[in-house]
């Protein structure tokens, strides 16, 4: 809030400076030799334009948008397919471990060693797949929110210019301590955002379980 007030103060000071610079000097009274001077009307100084601040609460706006819902659905579908494959692998490892536990007294050392190596390898593969899935989902989230954020910035800029806003701030930001609902334009921005072309034309389809890494 302090940064916002400082920015507004700087804008107001700048506008005030322009107004003062543009104020014409007052004319001096003319003393004619043969006639009384007429009263002159001083020109009024130009007034600076009033500040117009808008507030957009972006938290929740993107996820509630059509693009946001589309992105979440796509990511969930991909995540569900990957999770099913990981669950099958986990069950297979559990079955191998049960075989080893039940046969530890009857299996030959070679068979037990081979079974142990298989369990260890499949466990490493399982853990690697989990790490890969988490990394890919994080990367995809960043890609989606970058696209949605760029689109949102364009929508806000266009709306602000068309409606004469001096500045638009994010009401969800930790730097905004208070913002009156009088200045809230979230609904207008959300409507324009949904009406604008989708920011996700190339959303990746869900990966089938058979396509998961082995």
N, C-alpha and C positions, 0 to 999 in steps of 0.2 A: 504493500500500500504506500510505503514511503517513496519507493521508486516511481510509482504512478503519480503521486502528488508532485514529486520533483519534476517529472516530465511535463505535467500539466502546467506547473509554475513557469517552466522554461518556455513553453508554448505561449502562455499568456503574456510573459514578459516580452517575448519576441514580437507578438502582435501589438502590444502596447508601444514598443519602440518604433514600429512601423507607423503607428497612428501618430505619434508625436512628430516623427520625421516628416510626415505628410501634412502637418498642420500649417496652414499659411500664416505668415506674419500679419498682425493686425495693422491696418493702414492708419497713418497719423492724420489728425484733423488738419484740413486745408484752410488756410487763412487768406481768403481773397481780399484784394485791395478795396473793392467797391461793393461787395455783397457779403451778407452773413452766410457762413457755411451751413450746408444742409447736414442733418444728422446722418451718419453712415451706419449701416447695419453690418456688424462683424459677421464674418463667415464662421459657421460652426465647424469644429474639427471632425473629421471622419471618424466614426466609431469602429472599433475592431469587431470582427465577426465573433459571435458567441461560440464557446466550445460545445461540441456535441459528441458525447462519449457513449459508445454502445458496449454492452456486456454480452458475451456468448459463453455459456457453460458447456464446454466441449466434452467434459466427462459424462459419458453416457450417450451423448449425441451421436457419435460415430457408431457405437454398437447398436443403437436403436434405429439407425438409418437402413435403407434398403441394401446399400453396398455392404454395410457392416454385418447385417444378418446373412447376406450371401456368403461373405468371407467366413463367418463363424460356422455356417452349415458345411461349407467345403472342407474346412480344417477338421471339423468333427468327424466327417465321413472318412477322411484320410486317417485320422487318429484311430477310429474304431477298427479299420481294416488292419492297421499295424498292431493294435493291441490284441486282436484275435490271434494273429500269427504268433505273437510273443507268448500268449497264454498256451497255445498248443506246444510250443517249445518247452515251456516250463513244465507242463504235464509229462512230456517225454523224459525230461531230466529226472523228475520225481520218480517215474517208473523205473528208470535205470538205477537210481539210488536205492529203491526198495529191493530190486533184484540183488544188488550188492550186499545189502544188509541181511537179507534172508539166506543168501548162499555163502556168506563169509566163512562158515565152518566146513563147507563141502566143496567149494570151488578150489581149483588148483591155483597156485600163486600166479601163473601166467594169465589165467582167465580173469582173476581179480585185478591184476595190474592193467590188463587191457580194458576192462570195464571202467576202472578208475580213470584211466586216461581219456576215455570217451566222455565220461561225466564232466571231467575238468574242461575238456575242449568245448563241449556244448554249453557249459556254464559261461565260459569266456565269450563264446559267440553271442549268447543271450545278453550278457552285460554290454557287449559292444553295440548290439542292435538297440538296446535301450538308450545308450548314450547318443547314438546316431539319430534316433527318433527325436530325442529332446533337442538336439542341436538343430535339426532340420525344422522342427516346429517353431523354435525361437527365431530362426532366420526367416521363416515364412511370415510370422507375426510382424517382424520388423518391416518386411517388404510391403505387407498389406497396409500397415499403419502409416508408412511413408507415402504410399499412393493416396490413401484417404486423407492424410494431413495436407498434402499438396492440393488436392481438390478442394478441401475445406478452406484453405487459405485463399484460393482463387474466388470461391463463392463469397467469402466475407469481404474481400477487397472490392469485388464488383458491387456488392450491396452497399458498402460504405461510400463508395464514390457516387453511386446513384442517389443516395439519400443524404449526402452532405455531412457525413460523420468525420470529426476531427481525428478520432482514434477509436479502435475497438480492442477491448481487453478480454482475456480469458478469465471468466468468473470461477473456473475450477482450479486456477493456479494458486499455489501456496502463497504467492506474493500479494494476492488480493484478499485483504482482511474483511472488507465489507463492500457490497455493491447493491444499490437499491434496485428492486424489481422494475422500477420505472424505466430504467435504461436497458432492461433485459431484452435482447433481440434473438434469443436462442430459437424460439419457435419459427420466426421468419427465416433464419438461416437454415434450420433443419428442413423446412419445406423446400427451399431453393436447392438444397443439397440433393434431396431425393429427385427433384425434377431435372437436375443436370445429368449429362451423360455419365454412365458408370465409369468408375475409376479402375474397375477390375475386369477388363474385357478378356484377359487371358488367364483367369483363375485356373489353377491346375486341378484336374479331376482327382477323385480319391484313388489312392493306390490299392490295387487288389492284393489280397494276402499272398497270392502266388508270386507277386513281383517283389516281395520283401527279400532282403539280403539273406543268403544262406551262409 
